[in-house]
């Protein structure tokens, strides 16, 4: 069958090692700062998942079973891309968490809540994959904060 390209660009088929497995929220408002931060960390190749809420999928999955599906992705990709590091994000005003309005606009309160969520998410990933280094970050409108 003839391939008729609507867009042409070459992609390398070379194998890569992922510098990290990254889980961030779908929310496009934080896509730009996220990309810049990944570069700042010196990552070249990452494996990334973008479920609504980011690390929420581990800490407080909206459906029973979502957590296992998310953990299975790491299990599958770990040997393929030699993953040694997991980087988890949540962010301010996240719709999956009810937005900033859930905290009545109190950013300090929101940050405390997200810190606890990130801690819980990291514990769950570490428990399943003790061989992986796990780190957690919170994104707000001013930048990125390392948590725990
Ligand atoms: Zn979000």
Backbone and ligand atoms as CSV (ligand in chain L), in Angstrom:
chain,resi,resn,atom,element,x,y,z
A,1,UNK,N,N,0.835,-1.205,0.000
A,1,UNK,CA,C,0.000,0.000,0.000
A,1,UNK,C,C,0.873,1.261,0.000
A,2,UNK,N,N,0.496,2.206,-0.789
A,2,UNK,CA,C,1.265,3.447,-0.917
A,2,UNK,C,C,1.081,4.341,0.313
A,3,UNK,N,N,2.238,4.846,0.857
A,3,UNK,CA,C,2.161,5.802,1.974
A,3,UNK,C,C,2.118,7.213,1.409
A,4,UNK,N,N,1.060,7.943,1.708
A,4,UNK,CA,C,1.004,9.331,1.263
A,4,UNK,C,C,1.147,10.241,2.457
A,5,UNK,N,N,2.323,10.856,2.602
A,5,UNK,CA,C,2.615,11.678,3.774
A,5,UNK,C,C,1.861,12.999,3.729
A,6,UNK,N,N,1.251,13.360,4.848
A,6,UNK,CA,C,0.660,14.694,4.959
A,6,UNK,C,C,1.668,15.631,5.625
A,7,UNK,N,N,2.711,15.015,6.240
A,7,UNK,CA,C,3.773,15.778,6.890
A,7,UNK,C,C,5.029,14.941,6.846
A,8,UNK,N,N,6.152,15.562,6.502
A,8,UNK,CA,C,7.387,14.787,6.420
A,8,UNK,C,C,8.447,15.338,7.357
A,9,UNK,N,N,9.014,14.422,8.159
A,9,UNK,CA,C,10.142,14.761,9.031
A,9,UNK,C,C,10.775,13.449,9.443
A,10,UNK,N,N,12.092,13.379,9.420
A,10,UNK,CA,C,12.782,12.149,9.781
A,10,UNK,C,C,12.799,11.962,11.296
A,11,UNK,N,N,12.652,10.717,11.758
A,11,UNK,CA,C,12.798,10.353,13.169
A,11,UNK,C,C,13.858,9.270,13.264
A,12,UNK,N,N,14.715,9.405,14.268
A,12,UNK,CA,C,15.746,8.398,14.474
A,12,UNK,C,C,15.140,7.140,15.083
A,13,UNK,N,N,15.587,6.014,14.621
A,13,UNK,CA,C,15.133,4.747,15.191
A,13,UNK,C,C,16.172,4.188,16.160
A,14,UNK,N,N,17.186,4.997,16.474
A,14,UNK,CA,C,18.245,4.547,17.387
A,14,UNK,C,C,17.699,4.336,18.795
A,15,UNK,N,N,18.220,3.333,19.463
A,15,UNK,CA,C,17.832,3.062,20.842
A,15,UNK,C,C,18.308,4.204,21.733
A,16,UNK,N,N,17.553,4.506,22.793
A,16,UNK,CA,C,17.990,5.540,23.735
A,16,UNK,C,C,17.817,5.067,25.160
A,17,UNK,N,N,18.587,5.690,26.058
A,17,UNK,CA,C,18.397,5.485,27.489
A,17,UNK,C,C,17.637,6.697,28.003
A,18,UNK,N,N,16.541,6.476,28.707
A,18,UNK,CA,C,15.775,7.605,29.243
A,18,UNK,C,C,16.485,8.150,30.480
A,19,UNK,N,N,16.742,9.452,30.495
A,19,UNK,CA,C,17.354,10.075,31.667
A,19,UNK,C,C,16.405,10.021,32.859
A,20,UNK,N,N,15.119,9.953,32.575
A,20,UNK,CA,C,14.127,9.827,33.646
A,20,UNK,C,C,12.785,9.408,33.065
A,21,UNK,N,N,11.974,8.822,33.946
A,21,UNK,CA,C,10.568,8.621,33.638
A,21,UNK,C,C,9.831,9.751,34.347
A,22,UNK,N,N,9.104,10.528,33.584
A,22,UNK,CA,C,8.521,11.755,34.108
A,22,UNK,C,C,7.000,11.673,34.065
A,23,UNK,N,N,6.364,12.087,35.158
A,23,UNK,CA,C,4.903,12.124,35.189
A,23,UNK,C,C,4.465,13.543,35.517
A,24,UNK,N,N,3.775,14.160,34.576
A,24,UNK,CA,C,3.293,15.533,34.732
A,24,UNK,C,C,1.832,15.596,34.313
A,25,UNK,N,N,1.156,16.650,34.750
A,25,UNK,CA,C,-0.258,16.814,34.377
A,25,UNK,C,C,-0.389,17.194,32.900
A,26,UNK,N,N,-1.523,16.895,32.351
A,26,UNK,CA,C,-1.855,17.224,30.973
A,26,UNK,C,C,-1.849,18.733,30.710
A,27,UNK,N,N,-2.170,19.516,31.739
A,27,UNK,CA,C,-2.410,20.971,31.625
A,27,UNK,C,C,-1.333,21.700,30.812
A,28,UNK,N,N,-1.732,22.236,29.678
A,28,UNK,CA,C,-0.793,22.858,28.741
A,28,UNK,C,C,-0.210,24.178,29.252
A,29,UNK,N,N,-0.834,24.797,30.262
A,29,UNK,CA,C,-0.316,26.066,30.783
A,29,UNK,C,C,1.087,25.911,31.350
A,30,UNK,N,N,1.420,24.692,31.786
A,30,UNK,CA,C,2.722,24.472,32.422
A,30,UNK,C,C,3.675,23.678,31.534
A,31,UNK,N,N,3.296,23.526,30.279
A,31,UNK,CA,C,4.107,22.773,29.314
A,31,UNK,C,C,5.442,23.475,29.064
A,32,UNK,N,N,5.377,24.791,28.914
A,32,UNK,CA,C,6.582,25.551,28.589
A,32,UNK,C,C,7.608,25.495,29.730
A,33,UNK,N,N,7.181,25.801,30.946
A,33,UNK,CA,C,8.119,25.781,32.090
A,33,UNK,C,C,8.625,24.361,32.320
A,34,UNK,N,N,7.771,23.393,32.099
A,34,UNK,CA,C,8.179,21.997,32.248
A,34,UNK,C,C,9.313,21.665,31.273
A,35,UNK,N,N,9.129,22.015,30.010
A,35,UNK,CA,C,10.147,21.737,28.984
A,35,UNK,C,C,11.477,22.394,29.340
A,36,UNK,N,N,11.400,23.653,29.803
A,36,UNK,CA,C,12.626,24.374,30.153
A,36,UNK,C,C,13.309,23.738,31.355
A,37,UNK,N,N,12.503,23.267,32.300
A,37,UNK,CA,C,13.063,22.630,33.502
A,37,UNK,C,C,13.746,21.307,33.150
A,38,UNK,N,N,13.149,20.556,32.257
A,38,UNK,CA,C,13.732,19.277,31.803
A,38,UNK,C,C,15.107,19.543,31.184
A,39,UNK,N,N,15.183,20.600,30.420
A,39,UNK,CA,C,16.456,21.000,29.812
A,39,UNK,C,C,17.444,21.434,30.899
A,40,UNK,N,N,16.942,22.221,31.863
A,40,UNK,CA,C,17.757,22.707,32.978
A,40,UNK,C,C,18.352,21.545,33.777
A,41,UNK,N,N,17.574,20.462,33.927
A,41,UNK,CA,C,18.057,19.274,34.644
A,41,UNK,C,C,19.096,18.502,33.826
A,42,UNK,N,N,19.239,18.871,32.578
A,42,UNK,CA,C,20.224,18.228,31.715
A,42,UNK,C,C,19.712,16.974,31.044
A,43,UNK,N,N,18.407,16.770,31.080
A,43,UNK,CA,C,17.830,15.589,30.461
A,43,UNK,C,C,17.789,15.766,28.940
A,44,UNK,N,N,18.190,14.718,28.238
A,44,UNK,CA,C,18.075,14.753,26.784
A,44,UNK,C,C,16.901,13.901,26.316
A,45,UNK,N,N,16.862,12.673,26.821
A,45,UNK,CA,C,15.747,11.795,26.469
A,45,UNK,C,C,14.966,11.454,27.728
A,46,UNK,N,N,13.670,11.629,27.686
A,46,UNK,CA,C,12.827,11.226,28.807
A,46,UNK,C,C,11.679,10.372,28.272
A,47,UNK,N,N,11.178,9.510,29.159
A,47,UNK,CA,C,9.902,8.855,28.896
A,47,UNK,C,C,8.903,9.619,29.744
A,48,UNK,N,N,7.804,10.059,29.153
A,48,UNK,CA,C,6.885,10.915,29.882
A,48,UNK,C,C,5.450,10.413,29.804
A,49,UNK,N,N,4.740,10.578,30.910
A,49,UNK,CA,C,3.308,10.310,30.955
A,49,UNK,C,C,2.637,11.590,31.436
A,50,UNK,N,N,1.478,11.895,30.880
A,50,UNK,CA,C,0.779,13.136,31.233
A,50,UNK,C,C,-0.673,12.888,31.609
A,51,UNK,N,N,-0.899,12.118,32.681
A,51,UNK,CA,C,-2.293,11.924,33.105
A,51,UNK,C,C,-2.800,13.199,33.791
A,52,UNK,N,N,-4.101,13.471,33.749
A,52,UNK,CA,C,-4.626,14.628,34.484
A,52,UNK,C,C,-4.207,14.547,35.950
A,53,UNK,N,N,-3.613,15.615,36.470
A,53,UNK,CA,C,-3.173,15.631,37.866
A,53,UNK,C,C,-1.724,15.200,38.051
A,54,UNK,N,N,-1.090,14.672,37.028
A,54,UNK,CA,C,0.305,14.239,37.133
A,54,UNK,C,C,0.473,13.164,38.201
A,55,UNK,N,N,1.261,13.468,39.251
A,55,UNK,CA,C,1.550,12.496,40.313
A,55,UNK,C,C,0.293,12.026,41.048
A,56,UNK,N,N,-0.818,12.712,40.831
A,56,UNK,CA,C,-2.092,12.316,41.437
A,56,UNK,C,C,-2.441,10.871,41.097
A,57,UNK,N,N,-2.026,10.428,39.904
A,57,UNK,CA,C,-2.342,9.070,39.475
A,57,UNK,C,C,-1.775,8.026,40.451
A,58,UNK,N,N,-0.706,8.399,41.172
A,58,UNK,CA,C,-0.161,7.500,42.194
A,58,UNK,C,C,-0.760,7.792,43.573
A,59,UNK,N,N,-0.850,9.068,43.924
A,59,UNK,CA,C,-1.264,9.455,45.279
A,59,UNK,C,C,-2.767,9.277,45.503
A,60,UNK,N,N,-3.563,9.780,44.583
A,60,UNK,CA,C,-5.027,9.769,44.719
A,60,UNK,C,C,-5.673,9.499,43.379
A,61,UNK,N,N,-5.511,8.284,42.859
A,61,UNK,CA,C,-6.081,7.994,41.538
A,61,UNK,C,C,-7.596,8.180,41.535
A,62,UNK,N,N,-8.119,8.724,40.440
A,62,UNK,CA,C,-9.557,9.002,40.401
A,62,UNK,C,C,-10.368,7.718,40.222
A,63,UNK,N,N,-9.746,6.693,39.646
A,63,UNK,CA,C,-10.429,5.405,39.508
A,63,UNK,C,C,-9.552,4.312,40.102
A,64,UNK,N,N,-10.170,3.361,40.769
A,64,UNK,CA,C,-9.422,2.215,41.269
A,64,UNK,C,C,-8.791,1.540,40.060
A,65,UNK,N,N,-7.528,1.202,40.155
A,65,UNK,CA,C,-6.877,0.557,39.025
A,65,UNK,C,C,-5.971,1.496,38.240
A,66,UNK,N,N,-6.256,2.802,38.282
A,66,UNK,CA,C,-5.404,3.759,37.548
A,66,UNK,C,C,-3.962,3.724,38.049
A,67,UNK,N,N,-3.811,3.566,39.370
A,67,UNK,CA,C,-2.477,3.548,39.961
A,67,UNK,C,C,-1.668,2.361,39.428
A,68,UNK,N,N,-2.331,1.204,39.385
A,68,UNK,CA,C,-1.646,-0.001,38.895
A,68,UNK,C,C,-1.247,0.141,37.434
A,69,UNK,N,N,-2.145,0.720,36.635
A,69,UNK,CA,C,-1.846,0.938,35.213
A,69,UNK,C,C,-0.630,1.853,35.090
A,70,UNK,N,N,-0.583,2.895,35.903
A,70,UNK,CA,C,0.535,3.850,35.858
A,70,UNK,C,C,1.837,3.175,36.308
A,71,UNK,N,N,1.756,2.336,37.337
A,71,UNK,CA,C,2.950,1.627,37.812
A,71,UNK,C,C,3.427,0.614,36.771
A,72,UNK,N,N,2.483,-0.011,36.095
A,72,UNK,CA,C,2.836,-0.985,35.051
A,72,UNK,C,C,3.606,-0.347,33.899
A,73,UNK,N,N,3.310,0.924,33.621
A,73,UNK,CA,C,4.035,1.620,32.550
A,73,UNK,C,C,5.514,1.726,32.908
A,74,UNK,N,N,5.784,2.033,34.181
A,74,UNK,CA,C,7.184,2.122,34.622
A,74,UNK,C,C,7.849,0.753,34.504
A,75,UNK,N,N,7.123,-0.262,34.970
A,75,UNK,CA,C,7.658,-1.629,34.940
A,75,UNK,C,C,8.015,-2.044,33.511
A,76,UNK,N,N,7.162,-1.684,32.576
A,76,UNK,CA,C,7.375,-2.036,31.174
A,76,UNK,C,C,8.573,-1.298,30.573
A,77,UNK,N,N,8.661,-0.003,30.861
A,77,UNK,CA,C,9.682,0.832,30.209
A,77,UNK,C,C,11.037,0.779,30.885
A,78,UNK,N,N,11.058,0.433,32.171
A,78,UNK,CA,C,12.306,0.441,32.953
A,78,UNK,C,C,13.426,-0.336,32.274
A,79,UNK,N,N,13.193,-1.603,31.919
A,79,UNK,CA,C,14.289,-2.335,31.277
A,79,UNK,C,C,14.553,-1.889,29.833
A,80,UNK,N,N,13.519,-1.423,29.155
A,80,UNK,CA,C,13.667,-1.051,27.742
A,80,UNK,C,C,14.547,0.187,27.594
A,81,UNK,N,N,14.289,1.188,28.454
A,81,UNK,CA,C,15.029,2.450,28.337
A,81,UNK,C,C,15.934,2.709,29.533
A,82,UNK,N,N,16.245,1.640,30.255
A,82,UNK,CA,C,17.226,1.697,31.359
A,82,UNK,C,C,16.903,2.798,32.365
A,83,UNK,N,N,15.652,2.899,32.737
A,83,UNK,CA,C,15.211,3.960,33.644
A,83,UNK,C,C,15.759,3.725,35.050
A,84,UNK,N,N,16.341,4.770,35.627
A,84,UNK,CA,C,16.905,4.724,36.974
A,84,UNK,C,C,16.289,5.799,37.865
A,85,UNK,N,N,15.596,6.740,37.241
A,85,UNK,CA,C,15.133,7.935,37.935
A,85,UNK,C,C,13.693,8.242,37.539
A,86,UNK,N,N,12.881,8.590,38.548
A,86,UNK,CA,C,11.487,8.963,38.287
A,86,UNK,C,C,11.275,10.380,38.819
A,87,UNK,N,N,10.664,11.221,38.017
A,87,UNK,CA,C,10.441,12.612,38.403
A,87,UNK,C,C,8.941,12.889,38.319
A,88,UNK,N,N,8.370,13.281,39.468
A,88,UNK,CA,C,6.918,13.465,39.559
A,88,UNK,C,C,6.565,14.931,39.771
A,89,UNK,N,N,5.510,15.360,39.111
A,89,UNK,CA,C,5.055,16.747,39.223
A,89,UNK,C,C,3.572,16.822,39.567
A,90,UNK,N,N,3.225,17.862,40.318
A,90,UNK,CA,C,1.849,18.353,40.357
A,90,UNK,C,C,1.969,19.866,40.158
A,91,UNK,N,N,0.843,20.559,40.072
A,91,UNK,CA,C,0.934,22.002,39.833
A,91,UNK,C,C,-0.230,22.759,40.454
A,92,UNK,N,N,-0.053,24.059,40.538
A,92,UNK,CA,C,-1.084,24.932,41.108
A,92,UNK,C,C,-2.318,24.963,40.195
A,93,UNK,N,N,-3.448,25.216,40.791
A,93,UNK,CA,C,-4.720,25.376,40.063
A,93,UNK,C,C,-5.024,24.182,39.164
A,94,UNK,N,N,-4.700,22.989,39.653
A,94,UNK,CA,C,-4.912,21.780,38.845
A,94,UNK,C,C,-6.386,21.367,38.891
A,95,UNK,N,N,-6.980,21.301,37.724
A,95,UNK,CA,C,-8.400,20.947,37.628
A,95,UNK,C,C,-8.678,19.564,38.224
A,96,UNK,N,N,-7.720,18.642,38.063
A,96,UNK,CA,C,-7.908,17.279,38.578
A,96,UNK,C,C,-8.024,17.268,40.108
A,97,UNK,N,N,-7.506,18.325,40.739
A,97,UNK,CA,C,-7.578,18.458,42.197
A,97,UNK,C,C,-8.627,19.485,42.626
A,98,UNK,N,N,-9.425,19.958,41.687
A,98,UNK,CA,C,-10.448,20.935,42.023
A,98,UNK,C,C,-9.973,22.376,41.946
A,99,UNK,N,N,-8.794,22.565,41.352
A,99,UNK,CA,C,-8.285,23.928,41.130
A,99,UNK,C,C,-7.877,24.634,42.411
A,100,UNK,N,N,-7.470,25.874,42.243
A,100,UNK,CA,C,-7.072,26.691,43.399
A,100,UNK,C,C,-8.298,27.053,44.234
A,101,UNK,N,N,-9.465,27.035,43.604
A,101,UNK,CA,C,-10.697,27.396,44.317
A,101,UNK,C,C,-11.008,26.391,45.439
A,102,UNK,N,N,-10.543,25.154,45.274
A,102,UNK,CA,C,-10.720,24.154,46.333
A,102,UNK,C,C,-10.060,24.620,47.633
A,103,UNK,N,N,-9.026,25.457,47.480
A,103,UNK,CA,C,-8.291,25.970,48.638
A,103,UNK,C,C,-8.674,27.424,48.914
A,104,UNK,N,N,-9.795,27.844,48.382
A,104,UNK,CA,C,-10.286,29.222,48.510
A,104,UNK,C,C,-9.212,30.240,48.132
A,105,UNK,N,N,-8.432,29.886,47.131
A,105,UNK,CA,C,-7.407,30.800,46.643
A,105,UNK,C,C,-6.168,30.875,47.527
A,106,UNK,N,N,-6.104,30.060,48.566
A,106,UNK,CA,C,-4.975,30.088,49.502
A,106,UNK,C,C,-3.827,29.228,48.953
A,107,UNK,N,N,-2.833,29.898,48.383
A,107,UNK,CA,C,-1.731,29.179,47.725
A,107,UNK,C,C,-0.859,28.413,48.719
A,108,UNK,N,N,-0.751,28.932,49.930
A,108,UNK,CA,C,0.060,28.254,50.952
A,108,UNK,C,C,-0.584,26.917,51.338
A,109,UNK,N,N,-1.868,26.991,51.530
A,109,UNK,CA,C,-2.665,25.807,51.839
A,109,UNK,C,C,-2.586,24.790,50.698
A,110,UNK,N,N,-2.706,25.301,49.489
A,110,UNK,CA,C,-2.619,24.435,48.309
A,110,UNK,C,C,-1.254,23.757,48.238
A,111,UNK,N,N,-0.203,24.523,48.492
A,111,UNK,CA,C,1.160,23.980,48.415
A,111,UNK,C,C,1.377,22.889,49.471
A,112,UNK,N,N,0.846,23.118,50.649
A,112,UNK,CA,C,0.958,22.098,51.714
A,112,UNK,C,C,0.265,20.806,51.294
A,113,UNK,N,N,-0.914,20.959,50.736
A,113,UNK,CA,C,-1.672,19.798,50.262
A,113,UNK,C,C,-0.895,19.049,49.178
A,114,UNK,N,N,-0.378,19.786,48.208
A,114,UNK,CA,C,0.348,19.155,47.106
A,114,UNK,C,C,1.644,18.510,47.583
A,115,UNK,N,N,2.281,19.116,48.574
A,115,UNK,CA,C,3.506,18.524,49.128
A,115,UNK,C,C,3.205,17.148,49.701
A,116,UNK,N,N,2.085,17.040,50.401
A,116,UNK,CA,C,1.684,15.753,50.987
A,116,UNK,C,C,1.349,14.753,49.880
A,117,UNK,N,N,0.676,15.219,48.846
A,117,UNK,CA,C,0.342,14.342,47.718
A,117,UNK,C,C,1.598,13.829,47.021
A,118,UNK,N,N,2.549,14.724,46.818
A,118,UNK,CA,C,3.798,14.334,46.143
A,118,UNK,C,C,4.578,13.340,46.993
A,119,UNK,N,N,4.556,13.566,48.310
A,119,UNK,CA,C,5.249,12.651,49.215
A,119,UNK,C,C,4.635,11.256,49.129
A,120,UNK,N,N,3.316,11.229,49.137
A,120,UNK,CA,C,2.597,9.959,49.046
A,120,UNK,C,C,2.890,9.268,47.713
A,121,UNK,N,N,2.863,10.034,46.635
A,121,UNK,CA,C,3.133,9.478,45.300
A,121,UNK,C,C,4.532,8.869,45.246
A,122,UNK,N,N,5.510,9.599,45.801
A,122,UNK,CA,C,6.902,9.115,45.793
A,122,UNK,C,C,7.018,7.824,46.596
A,123,UNK,N,N,6.340,7.765,47.733
A,123,UNK,CA,C,6.393,6.560,48.576
A,123,UNK,C,C,5.835,5.348,47.833
A,124,UNK,N,N,4.759,5.567,47.103
A,124,UNK,CA,C,4.134,4.463,46.363
A,124,UNK,C,C,5.063,3.946,45.260
A,125,UNK,N,N,5.701,4.876,44.550
A,125,UNK,CA,C,6.624,4.468,43.477
A,125,UNK,C,C,7.864,3.786,44.077
A,126,UNK,N,N,8.381,4.342,45.173
A,126,UNK,CA,C,9.569,3.762,45.820
A,126,UNK,C,C,9.292,2.367,46.375
A,127,UNK,N,N,8.095,2.212,46.910
A,127,UNK,CA,C,7.727,0.919,47.487
A,127,UNK,C,C,7.727,-0.160,46.402
A,128,UNK,N,N,7.198,0.196,45.220
A,128,UNK,CA,C,7.125,-0.768,44.131
A,128,UNK,C,C,8.474,-0.981,43.450
A,129,UNK,N,N,9.235,0.142,43.324
A,129,UNK,CA,C,10.517,0.083,42.622
A,129,UNK,C,C,11.625,0.671,43.489
A,130,UNK,N,N,12.061,-0.078,44.521
A,130,UNK,CA,C,13.067,0.462,45.439
A,130,UNK,C,C,14.391,0.800,44.745
A,131,UNK,N,N,14.617,0.250,43.574
A,131,UNK,CA,C,15.871,0.509,42.860
A,131,UNK,C,C,15.876,1.848,42.136
A,132,UNK,N,N,14.725,2.509,42.075
A,132,UNK,CA,C,14.642,3.785,41.359
A,132,UNK,C,C,14.790,4.980,42.294
A,133,UNK,N,N,15.454,6.020,41.820
A,133,UNK,CA,C,15.519,7.292,42.541
A,133,UNK,C,C,14.271,8.085,42.171
A,134,UNK,N,N,13.553,8.566,43.178
A,134,UNK,CA,C,12.307,9.296,42.916
A,134,UNK,C,C,12.424,10.716,43.462
A,135,UNK,N,N,12.085,11.692,42.667
A,135,UNK,CA,C,12.063,13.070,43.154
A,135,UNK,C,C,10.761,13.745,42.735
A,136,UNK,N,N,10.372,14.767,43.507
A,136,UNK,CA,C,9.051,15.359,43.291
A,136,UNK,C,C,9.126,16.888,43.234
A,137,UNK,N,N,8.293,17.457,42.387
A,137,UNK,CA,C,8.295,18.904,42.179
A,137,UNK,C,C,6.874,19.439,42.056
A,138,UNK,N,N,6.730,20.683,42.531
A,138,UNK,CA,C,5.463,21.400,42.406
A,138,UNK,C,C,5.690,22.593,41.486
A,139,UNK,N,N,4.775,22.779,40.543
A,139,UNK,CA,C,4.888,23.898,39.597
A,139,UNK,C,C,3.833,24.953,39.935
A,140,UNK,N,N,4.253,26.197,40.062
A,140,UNK,CA,C,3.246,27.272,40.175
A,140,UNK,C,C,3.545,28.342,39.127
A,141,UNK,N,N,2.851,29.470,39.231
A,141,UNK,CA,C,2.968,30.499,38.188
A,141,UNK,C,C,4.311,31.211,38.190
A,142,UNK,N,N,5.146,30.931,39.231
A,142,UNK,CA,C,6.451,31.596,39.288
A,142,UNK,C,C,7.596,30.660,38.949
A,143,UNK,N,N,7.336,29.366,38.964
A,143,UNK,CA,C,8.406,28.424,38.671
A,143,UNK,C,C,8.180,27.060,39.281
A,144,UNK,N,N,9.278,26.402,39.615
A,144,UNK,CA,C,9.217,25.013,40.080
A,144,UNK,C,C,9.918,24.858,41.421
A,145,UNK,N,N,9.264,24.159,42.337
A,145,UNK,CA,C,9.769,23.975,43.701
A,145,UNK,C,C,9.997,22.496,43.931
A,146,UNK,N,N,11.198,22.165,44.453
A,146,UNK,CA,C,11.471,20.770,44.815
A,146,UNK,C,C,10.767,20.479,46.143
A,147,UNK,N,N,10.082,19.354,46.211
A,147,UNK,CA,C,9.313,19.004,47.407
A,147,UNK,C,C,9.850,17.709,47.990
A,148,UNK,N,N,9.971,17.635,49.293
A,148,UNK,CA,C,10.468,16.473,50.051
A,148,UNK,C,C,11.977,16.282,49.908
L,1,ZN,ZN,ZN,-3.406,19.694,36.300
